[in-house]
Amino acid sequence: MINRNHLVIALFPALITMSTLSMCQESPSPLLVGATRTYTPVDFTGDIYYRNKLEFSQEVGVLPINIPFVFDVFVGGDYSQAWRHYTLVPLIPSLRWHMGKLNGPGILRGNTDLTASLSFTVIPRGPETRYGAFDLGVRRNFVHRNWRPAPYFEFRAGAGFINAQGPHGAQLAQGQDFTFTLMLGSGIRYNFNPRYSMAVGATYMHVSNLYLSEPKYIDNGINVVGPLVGFNMRLGKPKPATEQ
């Protein structure tokens, strides 16, 4: 009997300890439960897209697909096109100025940047060989919370000079050196971090002189589509702490 009592006394602390541990595992701390319910991930996209951010962008494209003028219906055309074979390779260094912070509902959430570009286009296929222009444009970035990729749509317009071969007798060539540019593009921007990003997309490019060369020389125009790849780098310091 004495030995049995000694055994019970010896095991009693162990039983109490095991019971306490079991209760702790089955009943999580109210403090931890409250912390789990109130935690929300920080949206890092606000450090990438913000008002007055300035970026340098370098883009290069290969545009070998010839199509009719996309706005042909507005100039009385029927989207028919004479036989043409142009390939344009635009090299486009740009400055991008983010004009506002992130805004908009749902899938439209994003921001808009203003783009100023000095472009030089090599023409490996076609009567002409080169084209230089200054372009202005806007890009809308569609930004989902905590997503590194962001779809975009952009529009650019400008003017420049091409070494037109129409006045030299070339068929289906450009009618004069001074021409205008229209570009439409869409794609995906991927942000590596708040400073560096790249973009991959498709771009339509139109070059013509808006009939200024007619009736002496026909304004044939160029309309091509193809892929465009760009690299972006933030200029200056990160987002100011006052805007965090």
Salt bridges, closest charged atoms under 4 A:
ASP43 OD2 - ARG109 NH2 2.75
ASP43 OD2 - ARG145 NH1 3.62
GLU55 OE2 - LYS53 NZ 3.50
GLU55 OE1 - HIS98 NE2 3.00
GLU55 OE2 - ARG189 NH2 2.77
GLU59 OE2 - ARG96 NH2 3.37
GLU59 OE2 - ARG139 NH2 3.63
GLU59 OE1 - ARG156 NH2 2.83
ASP113 OD1 - ARG96 NH1 3.59
GLU154 OE1 - ARG139 NE 3.12
GLU154 OE2 - ARG156 NH2 3.10
